[in-house]
Amino acid sequence: MGDSAEAVFGSLLPDFLNADLAIANMECPLTDGDTPIRKCGPNLRAPVATIEVIRKAGIKVLNMANNHILDHGGSGLESTLRAAATAGIATVGAGFNRTEARRILICQVKGISVGILGLAEHEFSIATDTSPGANPLDLIDMTRNIADHRSSIDYLIVLLHGGNEYYAYPSPRLMETCRFLVEQGANAVICQHSHCMGCCEEYRGGHIVYGQGSLICGSPNPISALENGVLVQLHISRDGTSRMELLPFERTHIGLGIRKTPPEAAESLLQAMAERSGNLGIPGYIQEHWSRFCSERRSGYLSMVLGHGRVLRHLNRHGLLFRLFCSEDSKLAMENVIRCEAHREVLETVFDEIRGSDTPPARAS
């Protein structure tokens, strides 16, 4: 990331430095060791020295509830937590076990108790009772956690790492989950992971943002969704009410630099986001849009479930192998073990045991 906060954050740096509380999602471990776990998808990491750029940018809290924080095992997470603590930066959303990961961080900001809760969908980063990782998205536990701490929090921000990459709308499940979080006491729910500017809504007095884009991303791939994003600015009053403002930014293509989007382009980005946001209130729109999204990816997902390698995935790109070699009975059996909670729980336990008997990720003591 280099050693200059000015070079990385550009014209956005004053917005971070002037914030009463600047929070960022840290979506990779900070480690100088190379201890990648076995998983699907890339194993990300950044040098420990990166924490100095983050500190100089005025970021006070790092959320670590995401799908990459355990990419280099427990040792990578431990290195990240140690680096943040040394730099005087608070962390939330991950820990050496689930008890630590589920902790709600409470910050005092001008006499207001701001609670921050990090949640991540279940990938290869999740903490257990005895192993390190991110706080899992578990609606039962989340409801109990918020209820136990709500009396000591004036304003609750939930950072939810979930959704589908490069998909600008929430799935029906994600929308219901975020709305439920507001119903349980969250004042703002901010979703990451989609890596694109999404949409937002006001729900029962709470703010929900379905996708901010990627703030700083080292991906060399020419993906248009990675070019822009928005900072979420919350202006919180002492009575617990708040106003949300979105500040567009763009990549500079100089190193990992970002900057404020010029006014005309910013207005266009916000208008497009507002149009998508307006669609959230159209009956049936989200389900219909989601169905089209899933149909476009049908063959790829079925290949993943069937364990196809590269050659078989290519052959099945139009669903040919699935139609030829999966009988109606086998399709029904597959559907049943995926849909039924009891069967899916067995599968999840079986895969936990397989990973435990195979080369397990490094564990922090």
C-alpha positions in Angstrom: 0.0 0.0 0.0 3.0 2.3 0.3 3.9 4.7 3.1 1.9 7.8 2.2 -1.7 8.3 3.3 -1.9 11.3 1.0 -0.9 9.1 -2.0 -3.5 6.4 -1.2 -6.5 8.4 0.0 -5.9 11.5 -2.1 -8.7 14.2 -1.8 -10.7 11.9 0.5 -8.1 12.1 3.2 -9.6 15.2 4.9 -13.0 13.4 5.1 -11.3 10.6 7.1 -9.2 12.9 9.3 -12.2 15.2 10.1 -14.6 12.4 11.0 -15.4 12.0 14.6 -15.1 8.2 14.1 -13.8 6.7 10.9 -14.5 3.0 10.4 -13.2 0.7 7.6 -13.6 -2.9 6.6 -10.2 -4.7 6.7 -10.7 -7.4 4.1 -7.3 -9.2 4.3 -4.9 -10.2 7.1 -1.9 -8.0 7.7 1.0 -10.5 7.9 4.5 -10.8 6.6 4.2 -14.6 6.7 2.9 -16.8 3.9 0.5 -19.3 5.5 -2.4 -19.7 3.2 -5.3 -21.9 4.2 -6.9 -24.3 1.8 -10.1 -22.8 0.4 -11.7 -21.9 -2.9 -11.0 -18.4 -4.1 -7.9 -16.2 -3.6 -5.9 -16.0 -0.4 -5.3 -12.3 0.3 -2.8 -10.6 2.5 -1.0 -7.2 2.9 2.2 -6.3 4.8 2.0 -5.5 8.5 3.5 -2.1 7.6 0.1 -1.2 5.9 -1.3 -0.4 9.3 0.7 2.8 9.4 -1.1 4.2 6.3 -4.4 3.3 7.9 -3.4 5.0 11.1 -2.2 8.1 9.3 -5.6 8.3 7.5 -7.3 8.7 10.9 -9.2 5.4 10.8 -10.0 4.4 14.4 -11.9 1.1 13.9 -11.3 -1.8 11.6 -14.1 -4.3 11.0 -12.7 -7.8 10.4 -15.9 -9.7 9.9 -15.4 -10.7 6.3 -14.6 -13.7 4.1 -10.8 -13.1 3.8 -9.7 -12.3 7.3 -8.7 -15.9 7.9 -6.9 -16.4 4.6 -3.6 -17.0 6.3 -5.0 -18.9 9.3 -5.0 -18.0 12.9 -1.4 -16.7 12.7 -2.5 -14.2 10.0 -5.4 -13.0 12.1 -3.3 -12.7 15.2 -0.7 -10.6 13.3 -3.5 -8.3 12.1 -5.0 -7.9 15.6 -1.6 -7.2 17.1 -0.7 -4.7 14.4 -4.0 -2.8 15.0 -3.6 -2.8 18.7 0.0 -1.5 18.4 -1.2 1.3 16.2 -4.0 2.2 18.6 -6.8 1.1 16.2 -9.8 -0.7 17.7 -11.1 -3.9 16.0 -14.4 -5.6 15.8 -15.9 -8.7 14.1 -13.1 -11.2 14.6 -11.2 -12.8 17.4 -9.5 -15.9 18.6 -12.8 -17.6 19.1 -16.5 -16.9 18.5 -17.0 -15.2 21.9 -14.4 -12.6 21.0 -15.6 -12.3 17.4 -19.2 -11.5 18.4 -18.3 -8.7 20.8 -20.0 -5.4 20.1 -17.5 -2.6 20.1 -18.8 0.5 21.9 -17.2 3.9 21.2 -17.9 7.1 23.0 -18.3 9.9 20.4 -19.1 13.3 21.7 -21.3 11.9 24.5 -23.0 9.3 22.2 -22.4 5.6 22.8 -22.0 4.1 19.3 -22.1 0.4 19.1 -20.5 -1.5 16.1 -21.3 -5.1 15.3 -19.5 -7.0 12.5 -21.2 -10.0 10.8 -20.0 -12.2 8.0 -21.7 -14.8 5.8 -20.3 -18.3 6.2 -17.3 -18.9 4.0 -13.8 -20.1 5.0 -13.3 -17.4 7.7 -15.7 -18.2 10.4 -14.8 -18.4 14.1 -16.0 -21.3 16.2 -16.1 -21.8 20.0 -12.5 -23.0 19.9 -10.9 -21.5 16.8 -10.3 -18.0 15.4 -12.1 -16.2 12.7 -14.9 -13.8 11.9 -18.3 -13.4 13.6 -20.8 -15.5 11.6 -24.2 -14.2 10.4 -26.4 -16.1 12.8 -29.8 -14.4 13.3 -30.6 -16.1 16.6 -27.2 -15.2 18.2 -27.3 -11.7 16.7 -30.8 -11.0 18.2 -29.6 -12.2 21.6 -26.4 -10.2 21.3 -28.2 -6.9 20.4 -30.8 -7.4 23.1 -28.1 -8.0 25.8 -26.3 -4.7 24.9 -29.0 -2.4 23.5 -29.5 -0.6 26.8 -25.9 0.6 26.8 -25.9 1.7 23.2 -27.3 5.0 21.9 -26.7 4.2 18.2 -26.0 0.7 16.7 -24.1 0.2 13.4 -24.1 -3.3 11.9 -21.5 -4.0 9.3 -22.7 -7.0 7.3 -20.3 -8.7 4.9 -22.7 -10.5 2.5 -24.4 -10.5 -0.8 -23.3 -11.4 -4.3 -20.2 -10.0 -6.0 -20.9 -7.3 -8.7 -24.7 -7.6 -8.1 -26.1 -4.2 -7.3 -29.3 -5.3 -5.6 -29.9 -7.4 -2.4 -31.2 -10.9 -2.7 -34.7 -11.3 -1.2 -33.0 -13.1 1.8 -30.4 -10.3 2.3 -33.1 -7.6 2.2 -35.2 -9.4 4.8 -32.1 -10.0 6.9 -31.1 -6.3 6.9 -34.7 -5.2 7.6 -34.9 -7.6 10.5 -31.6 -6.2 11.9 -33.3 -2.8 12.0 -36.3 -4.3 13.6 -34.0 -5.7 16.3 -32.5 -2.3 17.1 -29.9 -1.5 14.5 -29.9 2.1 13.4 -27.7 1.6 10.3 -26.9 -1.6 8.4 -24.1 -1.3 5.9 -23.4 -4.2 3.5 -20.0 -4.9 2.0 -18.7 -7.8 -0.2 -20.6 -7.0 -3.5 -17.6 -4.8 -4.6 -20.0 -2.5 -6.5 -22.2 0.5 -5.7 -25.6 -0.9 -4.9 -28.7 0.7 -3.5 -30.0 1.9 -0.2 -33.3 2.5 1.7 -34.7 4.0 4.8 -36.6 1.4 6.8 -38.4 2.0 10.0 -36.1 4.9 10.8 -32.9 3.0 10.0 -30.5 3.3 7.2 -29.7 0.3 5.0 -26.9 0.3 2.3 -26.7 -2.7 0.0 -23.2 -2.3 -1.3 -20.6 0.5 -1.1 -18.1 -0.7 -3.7 -14.4 -1.3 -2.9 -12.5 1.5 -1.2 -8.9 0.3 -1.9 -8.6 -2.7 -4.1 -5.4 -4.2 -5.5 -7.2 -6.2 -8.2 -5.5 -5.8 -11.6 -8.6 -7.0 -13.4 -10.4 -4.4 -15.5 -13.7 -4.7 -13.7 -15.8 -1.6 -14.1 -17.6 -2.1 -10.8 -14.3 -1.6 -9.0 -13.8 1.9 -10.4 -16.3 3.6 -8.1 -17.8 3.5 -4.6 -19.3 5.6 -1.9 -18.3 6.5 1.6 -21.2 6.4 4.0 -21.3 9.4 6.3 -23.7 9.2 9.3 -24.6 12.4 11.0 -25.9 11.3 14.4 -27.8 13.4 16.9 -27.9 13.0 20.6 -31.5 11.8 20.4 -30.5 8.8 18.3 -31.8 10.1 15.0 -29.4 10.4 12.1 -28.9 11.6 8.6 -27.0 9.6 6.0 -24.9 11.2 3.2 -23.1 9.3 0.4 -19.8 10.6 -0.9 -18.7 9.0 -4.2 -15.0 8.2 -4.9 -13.1 6.7 -7.8 -9.8 4.9 -8.4 -6.9 7.0 -9.7 -5.0 4.1 -11.3 -1.9 5.4 -9.7 -0.8 2.7 -7.3 -3.8 2.0 -5.0 -4.9 5.6 -5.0 -8.5 6.9 -4.7 -10.0 10.4 -4.8 -13.3 12.2 -4.7 -15.3 11.8 -7.9 -15.7 15.1 -9.8 -19.0 16.8 -9.2 -20.7 16.0 -12.5 -19.7 12.3 -12.5 -20.6 12.1 -8.8 -24.1 13.4 -9.4 -24.5 10.8 -12.2 -23.4 7.9 -9.9 -25.7 9.0 -7.1 -28.6 9.4 -9.5 -28.1 5.8 -10.8 -28.0 4.6 -7.2 -31.1 6.5 -6.4 -32.9 4.9 -9.3 -31.9 1.4 -8.2 -33.0 2.3 -4.6 -36.4 3.4 -5.9 -36.8 -0.1 -7.4 -36.7 -1.6 -4.0 -40.2 -0.4 -3.3 -41.7 -1.9 -6.5 -43.7 -5.0 -5.5 -42.0 -8.1 -7.0 -39.0 -6.3 -8.5 -36.3 -7.7 -6.2 -37.6 -11.3 -6.6 -37.8 -10.9 -10.4 -34.3 -9.3 -10.7 -32.9 -12.0 -8.4 -34.4 -14.8 -10.5 -32.8 -13.4 -13.7 -29.4 -13.1 -11.9 -29.7 -16.7 -10.7 -30.8 -18.0 -14.1 -27.7 -16.4 -15.7 -25.5 -18.3 -13.3 -27.4 -21.6 -13.1 -24.9 -23.9 -14.9 -21.9 -22.5 -13.0 -23.5 -23.0 -9.6 -24.7 -26.5 -10.5 -21.1 -27.4 -11.6 -19.8 -26.2 -8.3 -22.3 -28.3 -6.4 -21.3 -31.3 -8.5 -17.6 -30.7 -8.0 -16.8 -30.2 -11.7 -13.2 -29.3 -12.6 -12.3 -26.8 -15.3 -13.0 -29.1 -18.2 -16.3 -30.3 -16.9 -17.4 -26.8 -16.0 -16.7 -25.8 -19.5 -18.7 -28.7 -20.9 -21.5 -27.9 -18.6 -21.6 -24.1 -19.3 -25.0 -24.6 -20.9 -26.2 -27.2 -18.5 -25.6 -30.2 -20.8 -23.9 -32.5 -18.3 -26.5 -31.8 -15.7 -29.3 -32.7 -18.0 -27.6 -35.8 -19.3 -26.1 -37.3 -16.2 -28.4 -36.2 -13.3 -31.7 -38.1 -13.1 -34.8 -36.6 -11.8 -34.4 -38.6 -8.6 -30.8 -37.4 -8.1 -31.9 -33.8 -8.7 -34.6 -34.1 -6.1 -32.1 -35.7 -3.6 -29.7 -32.8 -4.2 -32.4 -30.2 -3.7 -33.5 -31.9 -0.5 -30.1 -32.0 1.2 -29.5 -28.3 0.3 -32.9 -27.0 1.2 -33.8 -29.0 4.3 -32.2 -27.5 7.4 -31.7 -30.8 9.1 -29.9 -32.4 6.1 -27.9 -29.3 5.4 -26.7 -29.2 9.0 -25.4 -32.8 8.6 -23.5 -31.8 5.4 -22.0 -28.7 7.2 -20.8 -31.0 10.0 -19.4 -33.5 7.6 -17.4 -30.8 5.8 -16.2 -29.4 9.1 -14.8 -32.9 9.9 -13.3 -33.3 6.5 -11.5 -30.0 6.8 -10.4 -30.9 10.3 -8.9 -34.2 9.2 -7.3 -32.6 6.1 -4.7 -29.8 6.4 -6.3 -27.5 8.8 -5.7 -23.7 8.9 -3.2 -22.5 11.4 -4.7 -21.8 14.7 -3.8 -19.1 17.1 -3.2 -20.2 20.6 
